[in-house]
Amino acid sequence: VTPSPRLVAWLLLGVAVFAISSSALLVRVADAPPLALAWWRTTLGATILLSWQAINRRRFSPTPGIRSPARLRQMWLIVVAGAALGFHFASWLQSLEMTSVAASVTLVTTAPLLIAGYRALRGYRLERRIWLALVLALAGTIIIASADATPNSTGTQLGASGFTNTALVGDGLALTGAVMMAVYLTVGHRLRGELGTVAYAGRVYAVAAMVLTPLVLALDVPLGGYSATTWLAIGAMVLGPQLAGHTVLNRLLGDLGPVTVSLALPAEPIGAGLLVWLFIGEVPTVGAAFGAGVIVVALVVYATTPQTVSGPEH
């Protein structure tokens, strides 16, 4: 019996979430600057996908003429999505070096709630359960920030002493990564009906790499001289979280929509937390774990709310 396209899409979504969940562990294993990891992920991802497209060019649908308004709009949206993805990686990977995995991964997965908040600001009417989810997410964020603002609260061997200002900055960077992911998913949904998965993802990854390159050069970030373990971790990031994770999410944007795709992300904090606990023994503080749990509940409430969107109020 041939599975339905809808079932296949949901199975692929599960694979993508598992792949993305491994990212935090791989960052912990890799002994390289976060900005370098972001650059290698996007650069190698773009190289692989654009090479694949060049080899199989006739399998992809042609795009509008280079000077047509549709083509210019398409290029502009690709630039916006690529820049958002580049800054997402740069901010979130840095946050993993400054705060606990539980706090970082949970905060960065609030993207669907940020999308809902953006819709509310534009005048769309939200269901009461969505407002409840937003309030819970805000409460969870405050709990995590409060836990990270108490003396010696991290308990994760992050090198913080006294008041954990470093962890608070890490929390802020994770939230910045969530904002960038919300932009990336929203813009990507508008483009997925016009470009195939490989064509879209390859271009977006290339833009992300180009956006990160000036930062790498300006900050003199080393892009080589790593250990074999670090190179293996980088390769695993490209094949796992980047290609099997983000690229598959790109594929599913056209089938399931940005809200449904982003709503699968509550599973990422759970998977990431289990992986870092099993392999490197990192256990979050009680406060961070509780705050993360509140945010996960918020995401589940949002995920189980019928996604009916009413137009802006006038």
N, C-alpha and C positions, 0 to 999 in steps of 0.2 A: 504494500500500500504506500503510495507516494504521499509524504507529509504535506500539509497545506502550507502555502507561502507564509501565512501568519505564524504557524508553529515554528517554521524554520527561522523566522525573524526573531522570535522569542528565544530560541535556542542559541542563536548567534549573540543575542544580547547577554545571555548568561556567560558565554565564552569571553565576551569583551569585558564584562565586569570582573571576572576572575583574573584576566590578564592585567587589568588596570590595578587590581588589588595587590599585585606583586610589586608594583612600582616602589612603594615605600621601603620594602625590604631590600630591593636592589640598590636603592640610593644609600641605605645604611651600609651595604656591603662594599659599594664602590668608594675608593679612596681618591676622589677627584672633586674639584670645586663644583657646586650646584650649577653655576652658569655654564660650565664646560659640559656637564651632563645634558643640560637643556639643548646646547648647541649641537652636540653629537646626535642626540635623539632626532632632532628636526632635520639635520643635514643628511644623515644616513637614511632616514625615512623618505625624504624627498628624492634622494638619489635612486633608491630601490624602486619607488613607485613611478617616477618619471622615466626611468630606464625601461620598466615593464610596459609603460604606455607606448614608448617609442618602438619597441619590438612588436607590439600588437596594435599598431596605430589604426588599422582598418576596422578593429573591433569596437572602436569608440565613435560616438556620434559627433558629427562636425559641430562646431560652435559658430555663432554669428560672425559676419565679416568684421575685420579688425577695427574698422572705422564706424561701425554701426552704433547707434545709441545703446542697443541691448548689450553689445560686446563691451562697451566702455563701462556700463553699469556693472556687468559681470566682473570685470577686472577690478573695479573699485571695491566690490563686496569681498572678493578674494583677498585683497590687501587688508581690509578691515578684519576679516576672520583670521588671517595669518598673523597679523600683529597681535590680536587678542590671544591667540594660542601661544605665541612666543612669550608674551608677558605672563601668561598663565604658568608656563613651565618655569620661567625665571623666578617668579615670586614663590610658587608653591615648593619647588625643590629647595630653595633657600630656607623656607619655613621648616622643612624637615630637619635641617641642621640646627635649628634654634629652639624648637619646642618638641613635645612628645608626638609620636606617630598618631596616637589617639586624637589629640587636639588638632593636629595639622590636617589629617585626612578627613576628619568629620567636618571641620569648618569649610574645607574646600568643596565638599559635596553639597553645600547649601545652594548651589547654582539654581536648582528648580524653584526654590523659594524666592530667590532674587528675581527670577523671571516673573513670578507671580506679583512681587512687590512692584516691579516695573509696570506691569499691566494695571495695577491699582492706581499708580501715579498718573497713568494715561487716561484714567476715568473708567476703566472696565470694572464691572460689578463682580466681586468675588464671593464664593460660597462662604458661609460661616465657618465651616470646617477648615477652609484654607486660611482664614484669619486666625483661627486657633493654631494652625501649624506655624504661622508666622510668629505668633506670640511665643510659642514653645521654643522655636528656633532662637529667638532673641534671648529668652531665658537661659537656654543652654549655652549660648555664646557668653553671656554674662557670668555664668557659673565657671566656665573654663577660664575666662579672663581673671576672675577673682581667685581661682585656685592658683593660677600662674603668678599672681601678684602677692602671694604670701611667701614668707621666708622659707627657703629650702623646700619648695613644694614640688619640684619636678620629679624627683626620685628616679630619673631616667639617665643619670650619668651624662648630662648635657654640659657639664662644666659651669652651671650657674651657681652663684653663691649669694647669700643675703636675699634681697628682693629680686625676683627673677624677671628683670626688665628684658633680658634676651628672649625669654619665652613669650612675653607679651608682644614683642616685635614679631616673633615667629607667628603668633596667632593672627596679627594684623596682616602679615604677608599671605597667610593661608586664605583669609577673607578676600584679599586682593585677587588671589588666584581664582576664587569662586566667582567674583565679578567678571573676570576675563573669560572664564568658562561659560558663563551665562551669555555673554556677547557672542562668543564663538559658536555656541549651539544655535542661538537665534538666527544669526546671519547664515550659518551653514544650512539651516532648514530652507531658507529662501533660494539657495543655490543648488541644492541637491536635485531639484527637478530639471535643472538645465545641464548639469555635468554628471558624468559617471563617477563612481566612487574613486577610482584610481586617478582620473583626471583632476577631480576636485581636491582630494587629499594630497596628491603630489604637489600641486601648486600652492596649497595652503602651507604645507610643511616647508616648502622652499621660501615662501615669504617670511615665515617664522624664523627660519635660519638667517635670512638676510637682516631681519630686525635685530636679532641677537648678536650678529657679527660686530657691529660698532661697539656694543657694550663689552664684548670679549676683548677687543683690541684696546679700548680706552682703559679698561681695568687690568690689562696685562694678564689675563687669565690663561694659564698653561693648558694647551689642548693635547699634550702628549707627555711621554715619560712616565706613564702609569704602570702599575704592576699587572701581571697576567690576570689576576683575579678581577681587577678593576675593568680591564678590557672585556673580560667575559661578562661582567655585570652590565657594561654598556651595550654589548651585543644582545644580551637578554632583554634589556629595556627596549631596544629597537624592534626585536621580533615579537616580544610579548606586549607590554603596555602600549607601544607606539603603533605597530601594525595590526596585531590581533586585538588590541584594545581600541585606541582612538580611530583607527581606520575603519574597523567594523562599526563603530558608533556612527561614523560618517555614512556608511552604507545604509544604516538603519534609520537615519533621519528622514529620508524620503518615505520609508514604509510605516514608521511608527510615530514620527513627529518629535520635536525637540522636548516637549514636556514628558512624554512617555519614556524617551531615552534617558533623560536626566533623572527621572524618578527611579530608575534601576540603581542609581548610584548609592542609595542608603546601604546597600550590601557591601560597598567598598570599605567603609571603616571597619566593619566586622571582619571581613576577610583580611584586610591589612593588619589589624590588631592581632588576629590569630597567627598570621605568618611571622610577624616580628617576635611574638611571644614564643612560638615553637622553635625558631631558628636562632634568635639572638637573645632571648630571655628578657626583652624590654616589657616592663609592666607599668602602665600609667598610674598616676596618683589617683586616690579616691575621688578627689574633686574633678579632675580632668575626665575620668571615666564616667562619672555621674553626668557631667555636662554633655559629654558626647552621647550618652544614652538618651538624654532629653532631646537632643537634636535628631537622633535617629528616629525617635518616636514621632517627632514633628514631620519628618520626611515620610514616614509610614502613613500618618494621618493624611498628608497631602496626596500620597500615592493612591489611597483608597477613596479619595473624593472624586465624584464624577467630574470629568474635565470639560464641563460646559462653560463656554466663554460668552458672557453678555457684552454687548457693545458699550462704548463709552457713554457715560451719562451726560446729558446736555442741560 
